[in-house]
Amino acid sequence: MTDEVSSLRPRMMSVAYRMLGSVADAEDAVQDAFVRYHTAGGVSSPEGFLVRTTTRICIDRLRERRRKEYVGPWVPEPVATRAEKRSDVLAESLTQAFLLLLERLTPDERAAFLLRTVFDYEYAEIAEVVGKSEEAVRQLVSRARGRLGLDGDRRFPAAPARADELAERFMAACRTGDVKAVEALLASDAEVHSDGGGKVSAARVVIRGRDKAARFLTGVFRKRWFQEVSVATVNGEPGLVFRSGDAVAAVLSLQVEGDVRAVYIAVNPDKLGRWAAAEVE
């Protein structure tokens, strides 16, 4: 594989992760696309072929996923985000809140919306990817924007407020076991999404409301099932990483809109193995 072709991997991973919400599945899709590239022969545009193939593989896998049952709330696989500067579009499209929002879309809508809105592909290029007419692609993007509640020229929901110290304050409040202190950080309609995938203990439904959310979160800390907890940046948002020995036991991220609007907790071990190792832009 030439260096030029290998250099396309970050772009392919960026598309695949946003399509699938899973690092492991994205890596598999990208690897499959590279295999198809090597067996195709005579490819005039490696980038066009690889992005198109990666996206088509992701569409097929999303269709397959929708036929399967998932135990409890589904949360996108968390990724550690570094301090390097991303464009606002890439940063806002990487948050767990937005990736979860994308679950409202059909696979074709998701592909068309992301390629157009995040990666700035032309409608004609997207039409070739999804195998539809250019007019049909415009309709897919428009319908996706409607489903996501976007209007005018907005690409994404309003960016949440950033507060570097918020995760520290959140952790301190939860550790005290003081429900009122946790409530003070939460929005009145706060939600907690706890994803165990049926493999470890987790709430089987989304916890809604400030009081219930605060009680659940203080309970999580009170059980002391972890040995260490540290602050991290998760998908560009304030978060916490829980460790037991050398293993990551859970990753928590906060959706902030002034107060904490939502808390996403990944405890499914299948979603923790690539934490801090995955390279997603």
C-alpha positions in Angstrom: 0.0 0.0 0.0 1.5 3.4 -1.0 1.9 6.2 1.5 -0.6 8.2 -0.4 -3.3 5.5 -0.1 -2.4 4.8 3.6 -2.8 8.5 4.4 -6.5 8.2 3.5 -7.2 6.1 6.6 -8.0 9.0 8.9 -10.6 10.3 6.5 -12.2 6.9 6.1 -12.2 6.3 9.9 -13.8 9.7 10.4 -16.7 8.8 8.0 -17.0 5.2 9.3 -17.1 6.1 13.0 -19.7 8.8 12.5 -21.8 6.4 10.4 -21.6 3.5 12.9 -20.9 5.0 16.3 -18.4 2.2 16.9 -14.6 2.3 16.7 -14.3 -1.5 16.3 -17.0 -1.6 13.5 -15.4 1.4 11.8 -12.0 -0.2 11.8 -13.5 -3.4 10.3 -15.3 -1.3 7.6 -12.1 0.6 6.7 -10.1 -2.6 6.5 -12.7 -4.2 4.3 -12.6 -1.2 2.0 -8.8 -1.5 1.7 -9.1 -5.2 0.8 -11.6 -4.3 -1.9 -9.3 -1.6 -3.2 -6.4 -4.0 -3.5 -8.5 -6.6 -5.4 -10.2 -4.1 -7.7 -7.1 -3.1 -9.7 -6.9 -0.1 -12.0 -8.5 2.4 -9.6 -8.1 5.9 -11.0 -9.2 7.7 -7.8 -8.1 5.9 -4.6 -9.8 8.5 -2.4 -13.1 8.3 -4.3 -13.1 4.5 -4.4 -12.2 4.1 -0.7 -14.6 6.7 0.8 -17.4 5.4 -1.5 -16.7 1.8 -0.5 -16.3 2.6 3.2 -19.7 4.4 3.2 -21.5 1.6 1.3 -20.1 -1.0 3.8 -21.3 1.2 6.7 -24.8 1.5 5.1 -25.0 -2.3 4.8 -23.9 -2.7 8.4 -26.4 -0.2 9.7 -29.2 -2.0 7.9 -28.1 -5.2 9.5 -27.9 -3.6 13.0 -31.4 -2.4 12.8 -32.6 -5.9 12.5 -31.0 -6.9 15.8 -32.2 -6.3 19.4 -29.9 -4.3 21.8 -30.3 -4.8 25.5 -30.9 -1.4 27.2 -30.0 2.1 26.0 -27.4 2.2 23.2 -24.5 4.7 23.6 -21.9 5.4 20.9 -18.5 3.9 21.6 -16.5 6.6 23.4 -13.2 7.9 22.0 -10.5 10.0 23.7 -10.1 13.3 22.0 -6.8 15.2 22.1 -6.1 18.8 22.4 -5.3 19.4 18.7 -7.6 21.9 17.1 -10.4 20.5 14.9 -12.7 22.5 12.8 -16.0 23.3 14.6 -17.9 21.1 12.1 -15.7 18.0 12.9 -15.8 18.7 16.7 -19.5 19.2 16.9 -20.3 16.1 14.8 -18.1 13.9 17.1 -20.1 14.5 20.3 -21.9 11.5 21.7 -25.1 13.5 21.9 -25.0 14.2 18.2 -24.0 10.7 17.2 -27.0 9.4 19.2 -29.2 11.9 17.4 -28.1 10.5 14.1 -29.8 7.2 15.1 -33.0 8.9 14.0 -31.9 8.7 10.4 -32.1 5.8 7.9 -28.7 4.5 6.7 -29.1 6.4 3.4 -30.1 9.6 5.1 -27.2 9.3 7.5 -24.7 8.8 4.7 -26.0 11.7 2.6 -26.2 14.1 5.6 -22.7 13.3 6.9 -21.0 13.4 3.5 -22.7 16.7 2.6 -22.7 18.5 5.9 -19.6 17.3 7.7 -17.3 16.4 4.8 -18.4 18.8 2.1 -19.0 16.4 -0.7 -20.9 17.6 -3.7 -24.4 16.2 -4.3 -23.2 14.5 -7.5 -20.4 12.7 -5.6 -22.8 11.6 -2.9 -25.3 10.3 -5.5 -22.5 8.0 -6.8 -21.9 6.8 -3.3 -25.5 5.9 -2.4 -26.6 4.9 -5.8 -29.3 7.5 -6.2 -30.0 10.5 -8.4 -28.7 13.9 -7.4 -32.2 15.1 -6.7 -32.9 12.1 -4.5 -29.7 12.9 -2.5 -30.9 16.5 -2.0 -34.1 15.1 -0.7 -32.3 12.7 1.7 -30.2 15.6 3.1 -33.3 17.8 3.5 -35.3 15.0 5.2 -32.3 14.3 7.5 -32.1 17.9 8.5 -35.8 17.9 9.3 -35.5 14.7 11.4 -32.7 16.3 13.3 -34.5 19.5 13.9 -32.1 21.7 12.0 -33.3 24.7 10.2 -31.9 27.6 8.1 -28.1 27.4 7.6 -27.4 25.6 10.9 -25.3 22.4 10.4 -25.7 21.1 13.9 -27.6 21.8 17.1 -26.1 24.7 19.0 -22.7 23.8 20.4 -22.8 23.1 24.2 -21.1 25.5 26.6 -17.6 24.4 27.4 -16.5 24.3 31.1 -13.0 22.8 31.7 -13.7 22.4 35.4 -17.1 20.9 35.0 -16.1 17.2 35.1 -14.1 17.8 38.3 -17.0 19.5 39.9 -19.3 16.7 38.7 -17.0 14.0 40.0 -16.6 15.7 43.4 -20.4 16.1 43.8 -21.0 12.5 43.0 -18.3 11.2 45.3 -19.8 13.1 48.3 -23.0 11.2 47.8 -24.9 14.4 48.2 -27.9 14.1 45.9 -28.6 17.9 46.2 -25.1 18.8 45.1 -25.4 16.6 42.0 -28.9 18.0 41.3 -27.4 21.5 41.3 -25.3 20.6 38.3 -28.1 19.0 36.3 -30.8 20.5 34.0 -34.4 19.9 35.1 -34.9 17.4 32.2 -31.5 15.7 32.5 -31.1 12.2 31.2 -28.7 9.4 32.0 -28.0 6.8 29.3 -26.2 3.8 30.7 -25.0 1.2 28.2 -24.1 -2.2 29.4 -25.3 -4.1 26.3 -26.7 -6.8 28.4 -23.2 -7.9 29.4 -22.7 -6.0 32.6 -25.0 -4.3 35.1 -26.5 -1.1 33.8 -29.9 0.7 33.8 -32.2 -1.0 31.2 -34.0 2.3 30.5 -32.9 6.0 30.1 -33.1 7.7 33.5 -35.0 11.0 33.1 -35.5 13.9 35.4 -33.1 15.8 37.7 -34.0 13.9 40.9 -33.9 10.4 39.5 -30.7 11.2 37.5 -28.9 12.6 40.6 -29.9 9.6 42.7 -28.7 7.1 40.1 -25.4 8.9 39.6 -24.6 9.1 43.3 -25.5 5.4 43.5 -23.0 4.6 40.8 -20.2 6.2 42.8 -21.3 4.8 46.1 -20.9 1.2 44.9 -17.2 1.7 44.5 -16.9 -0.9 41.7 -13.9 1.0 40.3 -10.4 1.7 41.8 -9.6 4.9 40.1 -11.5 7.7 38.3 -9.9 10.5 36.3 -11.0 13.5 34.2 -10.8 13.1 30.4 -12.1 14.7 27.2 -14.6 12.2 25.7 -15.7 12.9 22.1 -14.8 16.5 22.7 -16.9 16.8 25.8 -16.0 16.8 29.6 -15.9 13.3 30.9 -14.6 10.7 33.3 -12.8 7.4 32.9 -13.2 4.7 35.5 -10.5 2.1 35.9 -10.2 -1.2 37.7 -6.6 -2.2 37.8 -5.2 -1.7 34.3 -8.6 -2.1 32.6 -11.0 0.7 31.7 -14.3 -0.2 33.5 -16.4 2.7 32.2 -16.3 5.9 30.3 -18.7 8.8 31.1 -19.3 11.9 29.1 -21.4 15.0 29.8 -23.6 16.9 27.4 -23.4 20.5 28.6 -25.9 23.2 27.8 -25.3 25.6 30.7 -26.2 22.8 33.1 -25.6 19.1 32.4 -28.3 18.1 30.0 -27.3 14.4 29.6 -24.8 11.9 30.9 -23.7 9.0 28.7 -22.0 6.0 30.5 -20.5 3.2 28.5 -19.9 0.1 30.6 -20.3 -2.5 27.8 -16.8 -4.1 27.8 -17.0 -4.4 24.0 -17.0 -0.6 23.8 -14.0 0.0 26.1 -11.2 -2.0 24.6 -10.1 0.7 22.1 -10.4 3.7 24.5 -7.5 6.1 24.0 -6.1 4.0 21.2 -8.5 4.9 18.4 -7.5 7.7 16.0 -10.8 9.4 15.1 -10.8 13.0 13.7 
